[in-house]
């Protein structure tokens, strides 16, 4: 799970572990257990009871070891390429293989004697011929020169891929935690009450989507409400605003802080919208947004989540600054997620239909075209599209911050396999390994066990 438990540790050590959870995917009940330990002796009876209801489902108390990963996939660094280049060039240099810029600098240093630079990597156009190599004083055969040139190209390519994947993961984290993953450790440790709220609330925001006709649970549950109520006027509200951009939090900030937060959200909107443009699936009907075989729906949905979270934060900051009139000039719309065909069919079969927002999305220019100025989309345009789809543009969050939702009751984290709830983590691990519910062919060697498990009622969520 990644948690080490109490064991007589200090509050400072437990808070440090909570800080590490911001960039990972730990269950809220496990975070609640750590919060109880971090705030031991400082909680009221009611606070202990509310936190205890969640913590009783933690792995420390129930010995429940989830089969679901406790972290988001991390890009693979360039250690292998660095080791291969070091052997080939017979030259050892200090380099951080997980830093794309450092990888490029490493490649440039190795390539300097060959007059190679990261902007000249074309194997046909940029290699030196024999006369140029002789003039540069290179004592290399053509074969050895070509081997080194190819290695440098691979290093440069790895740096580019690594940088792109790190950007995607960073935006994924923005989509699920706001700017929580970037909170400095020192600032987090300096305010235990604010830190505990941030850690628990972000854990709730990171819950996986369930394959269901219902919408997502409200991440602000009774435990989060208790922890936020503990935060006083002297608490670090700027840190809290990094993960919860709501009027009750924004009103605690100065106007300068709200403007700075507005700039942060605006920058993420533009970055994620540009990446959405680059990865948009070809051939997908914008009026249905049903994923087709071969589409990279994971990347699209992660980027759409980051864009929509940034857009919601941007609108909230505009409202807090009384600046929503700026939408009269430009009002980029939301980005809709791609939906699995079987879930869409389930919605239709039960008398439902597509999210009405899909029709609004299809009627408006793509947000990247609005943000780069190639298309016009004003608040009036969005309002007209919302009315045509039967939506209130303000209450649905298209032209104003979305309406506040009530406080949700705590619910233990379900064990999921591709969004389907499974009664037992051991069975969940087997089903995931077999490829069940993935849309792919089930492993024939595991098929007998899978059929037995499915017949035994291990699936506890509704299915089409």
C-alpha positions, 0 to 999 in steps of 0.5 A: 500500500505504501503506508507504514503505519503509526509505530510511535512515529512523530506527527512530523514524520506522519505529515511527511508521509501524508505529503508523499501521498499527494503525488500518489493514489492512496485510499481515503480510508488509509489517509484518514488513519494517518490523519488520526495519528497526525492530529492525536490529542488535538481532536474533539470527540466528534472529529475522532468519531467521524475520522474513525468511521473512515479509518476503520476500513484502512488496511491497518485495521482491516488487513485489507490489501487492495489489488489496485495500484497505489500510484499513478504510472510514472514515465520511465527515465533514460537510465538504460540509454545513459548506460549504453551511451557511457559504454559506447563513448567510454566517457562517464558524466554526471547526469540525472536520467529522469530529467529530460533537459539533463539528458539533452545536455548529456547528449550534447556533451558526448556529441561535442567532439563529433560536432553533434547538437540536439537540433541536428539529429537527421541521420541523412542530412546532418551527419558529417562526411569523411572530409568533414570528419577528417577536418574535425580531427576525428579518429573514427571509422564511418561505422563507429561514427554512425553508431555514435550518431545513432546513439545520440539520436536515441538519447535526444528522442528519449529526452523528448518522449520523457518530457512529453510523458512527464507533462501528461502525468503532471496534467493528470495530477492537476486534473485530479488534485488541482495543484496539490501535487506541487505543494512544497514539503516545507509549507505542507509540514508547517500547518498540520490542520490545512495539510490533513485536509489537503491530503484527505480531500485530494485522496477523495478526488483521486478515487477511480471512476466506477462503471455506473449510470450514476455520476461521480461521488462528491469528493467533499464528504463528511470527513473532508468537511470536519477537517476543513472546519478545523482550519482557522483564520490563521491557517494556510488558505493559499495551500488549501486553495491549491486543491479546493477553488470554491467561494468559501476558500477564495474569500480567504485569499487576498486579491493578489493571491486570487489573481495569481491563482487565476493565472495558474489555472489559465496557463493549465487551460492553454497547455492542456487544450494544446495537447488535446488538439494534438491527440484528438482521435480521428473519426470520433463523432463529436456529437456522441464521443463514443470511443472507437478501437485504436483511439487513445481514450486514456490520454484524451480523458486525462487531458480533458480532466485537466482542462475541465478542472483548470476551466472550473478553477479559472471560472471560480477565480473570475467570479471571486474577482467580479470579472465574469464579464470577460466571458463576453469576449471569449468563453471557451467551452468544456471538453467532453470525455470519450465514453465506452460504447457499452456504457453508452448502450447501457444508458440508452437501454435504461431510457437515458441518453448522452450527457446533455453537455455533449451536445453543447460541446459539439455545437461550439468550436473546440476550446483550443481554437478559442484559446489560440484565437482562431475561432470565436466563442462568447458567453452568448454562444455558449448560452445559446448552445446550452438552451438548445441542449436543455441546460442552464448555462450557469448551474451546469458550470458552462458560464459560471462556477458550478453550483456547490454540492452538499456534503457526501457521506463517507463510503469505503473505496470499492475494489474496481477492475476497469470500473467494475466493483469486485467483492474481493481483492484477490478475485479482482487481481485475477480478473485484471490479470485475465483481461476481464472487463478490459474490452480485450480477449480473456486469457484462455488459461484463466478462463475456468477460474474467471467463469467460476468467480463470475458465477459465484457473484464476486461482481457486486456492481450493476452491469448492463 
